[in-house]
Amino acid sequence: MNKPGLLLVGAGGHALSCIDVIELENRFRIVGLLGLQSEKGSQRLGYPVIGTDEDLPELASTYGHAVVTMGQIKTPALRIAMFQRLLELGFVLPTIVAPTAQVSLHATVGDGTIVMHGAIINAGASIGDNCIINCRALVEHGARMGSHCHLATGAIVNGDASVGEGSFIGSGTVVREGIRIGKHCLVGMGQMVRTDCADGGRLPAGKGIK
Ligand SMILES: CC(C)(COP(=O)(O)OP(=O)(O)OC[C@H]1O[C@@H](n2cnc3c(N)ncnc32)[C@H](O)[C@@H]1OP(=O)(O)O)[C@@H](O)C(=O)NCCC(=O)NCCS
């Protein structure tokens, strides 16, 4: 089968996890990664870093599919800007789901979102575009996550809770059912979220987290 070529934008640690999922999903042929100028010419798990984002306009005429493989913790700004740039250049940003993940037939997952190993997205849940649903994360029934969110490894968003666009939910955090987390929130690892969090909120609060 002639698989479509896929360009990976971002060559850091998260890109390695993405490569693993994309290889196992077996729908795309990874054509290379884009990274920093200093990373050009190096390899990631056998795939070449073929350029930087400055090469995107030229690459857009050759490759139709791309995915943002930069990580996201303190701010979603870089991932949002890159997602929008790729769309403007005419790339298709596919949804990528690890064969080891479980995504309900009654859930929706947006463009450019990657669902990593062992994650579960349950019935009635909805996930926006350009999200990372990381390894062993759980989005329970009816929960909603806006675009450009990162649900880190092992985090749980319980039933009917919602997470606004651009938010980060740290590793092992549990969000109680029905809780509303606003846009661009930063919830650190290991939190038990029992109350709503306003847009731009930080948890734990008052800990000097920048
Ligand atoms: C929230 C986070 C981004 C803050 O990072 P930071 O701005 O560099 O902050 P620091 O690590 O310097 O910590 C600042 C203070 O907040 C505390 N703190 C940081 N994260 C905390 C957390 N999750 N829970 C409780 N306290 C936390 C620190 O102990 C420190 O307290 P102190 O000032 O009393 O010593 C980081 O701690 C975190 O949780 N990162 C996410 C990790 C993760 O989930 N990775 C998975 C990726 S898949």
Ligand as a Chemical Component Dictionary entry (heavy atoms), coordinates in Angstrom:
data_LIG
# 
_chem_comp.id                   LIG 
_chem_comp.type                 NON-POLYMER 
_chem_comp.pdbx_formal_charge   0 
_chem_comp.three_letter_code    LIG 
# 
loop_
_chem_comp_atom.comp_id 
_chem_comp_atom.atom_id 
_chem_comp_atom.alt_atom_id 
_chem_comp_atom.type_symbol 
_chem_comp_atom.charge 
_chem_comp_atom.model_Cartn_x 
_chem_comp_atom.model_Cartn_y 
_chem_comp_atom.model_Cartn_z 
_chem_comp_atom.pdbx_ordinal 
LIG C1  C1  C 0 3.213 22.981 37.425 1  
LIG C2  C2  C 0 4.637 22.963 36.862 2  
LIG C3  C3  C 0 4.583 23.267 35.374 3  
LIG C4  C4  C 0 5.385 24.077 37.590 4  
LIG O1  O1  O 0 6.710 24.122 37.144 5  
LIG P1  P1  P 0 7.628 25.387 37.580 6  
LIG O2  O2  O 0 6.963 26.675 37.195 7  
LIG O3  O3  O 0 8.974 25.093 37.033 8  
LIG O4  O4  O 0 7.570 25.391 39.131 9  
LIG P2  P2  P 0 8.574 24.744 40.165 10 
LIG O5  O5  O 0 8.843 23.308 39.826 11 
LIG O6  O6  O 0 9.747 25.672 40.289 12 
LIG O7  O7  O 0 7.712 24.795 41.485 13 
LIG C5  C5  C 0 7.296 26.030 42.084 14 
LIG C6  C6  C 0 6.629 25.693 43.392 15 
LIG O8  O8  O 0 5.394 25.019 43.145 16 
LIG C7  C7  C 0 5.438 23.683 43.680 17 
LIG N1  N1  N 0 4.820 22.809 42.712 18 
LIG C8  C8  C 0 5.127 22.720 41.389 19 
LIG N2  N2  N 0 4.340 21.821 40.823 20 
LIG C9  C9  C 0 3.548 21.316 41.777 21 
LIG C10 C10 C 0 2.557 20.335 41.778 22 
LIG N3  N3  N 0 2.195 19.693 40.672 23 
LIG N4  N4  N 0 1.935 20.063 42.942 24 
LIG C11 C11 C 0 2.292 20.705 44.084 25 
LIG N5  N5  N 0 3.255 21.647 44.139 26 
LIG C12 C12 C 0 3.864 21.948 42.995 27 
LIG C13 C13 C 0 6.916 23.388 43.900 28 
LIG O9  O9  O 0 7.090 22.444 44.940 29 
LIG C14 C14 C 0 7.445 24.743 44.278 30 
LIG O10 O10 O 0 7.089 25.035 45.618 31 
LIG P3  P3  P 0 8.030 25.938 46.577 32 
LIG O11 O11 O 0 8.108 27.272 45.901 33 
LIG O12 O12 O 0 7.294 25.940 47.859 34 
LIG O13 O13 O 0 9.337 25.218 46.601 35 
LIG C15 C15 C 0 5.338 21.608 37.089 36 
LIG O14 O14 O 0 5.628 21.391 38.432 37 
LIG C16 C16 C 0 4.471 20.463 36.590 38 
LIG O15 O15 O 0 3.554 19.965 37.244 39 
LIG N6  N6  N 0 4.792 20.059 35.379 40 
LIG C17 C17 C 0 4.038 19.029 34.674 41 
LIG C18 C18 C 0 4.728 17.682 34.749 42 
LIG C19 C19 C 0 3.971 16.707 33.914 43 
LIG O16 O16 O 0 2.811 16.433 34.095 44 
LIG N7  N7  N 0 4.663 16.193 32.922 45 
LIG C20 C20 C 0 4.092 15.201 32.081 46 
LIG C21 C21 C 0 4.246 15.511 30.653 47 
LIG S1  S1  S 0 3.548 14.205 29.690 48 
# 
loop_
_chem_comp_bond.comp_id 
_chem_comp_bond.atom_id_1 
_chem_comp_bond.atom_id_2 
_chem_comp_bond.value_order 
_chem_comp_bond.pdbx_ordinal 
LIG C1  C2  SING 1  
LIG C2  C3  SING 2  
LIG C2  C4  SING 3  
LIG C2  C15 SING 4  
LIG C4  O1  SING 5  
LIG O1  P1  SING 6  
LIG P1  O2  DOUB 7  
LIG P1  O3  SING 8  
LIG P1  O4  SING 9  
LIG O4  P2  SING 10 
LIG P2  O5  DOUB 11 
LIG P2  O6  SING 12 
LIG P2  O7  SING 13 
LIG O7  C5  SING 14 
LIG C5  C6  SING 15 
LIG C6  O8  SING 16 
LIG C6  C14 SING 17 
LIG O8  C7  SING 18 
LIG C7  N1  SING 19 
LIG C7  C13 SING 20 
LIG N1  C8  SING 21 
LIG N1  C12 SING 22 
LIG C8  N2  DOUB 23 
LIG N2  C9  SING 24 
LIG C9  C10 SING 25 
LIG C9  C12 DOUB 26 
LIG C10 N3  SING 27 
LIG C10 N4  DOUB 28 
LIG N4  C11 SING 29 
LIG C11 N5  DOUB 30 
LIG N5  C12 SING 31 
LIG C13 O9  SING 32 
LIG C13 C14 SING 33 
LIG C14 O10 SING 34 
LIG O10 P3  SING 35 
LIG P3  O11 DOUB 36 
LIG P3  O12 SING 37 
LIG P3  O13 SING 38 
LIG C15 O14 SING 39 
LIG C15 C16 SING 40 
LIG C16 O15 DOUB 41 
LIG C16 N6  SING 42 
LIG N6  C17 SING 43 
LIG C17 C18 SING 44 
LIG C18 C19 SING 45 
LIG C19 O16 DOUB 46 
LIG C19 N7  SING 47 
LIG N7  C20 SING 48 
LIG C20 C21 SING 49 
LIG C21 S1  SING 50 
# 
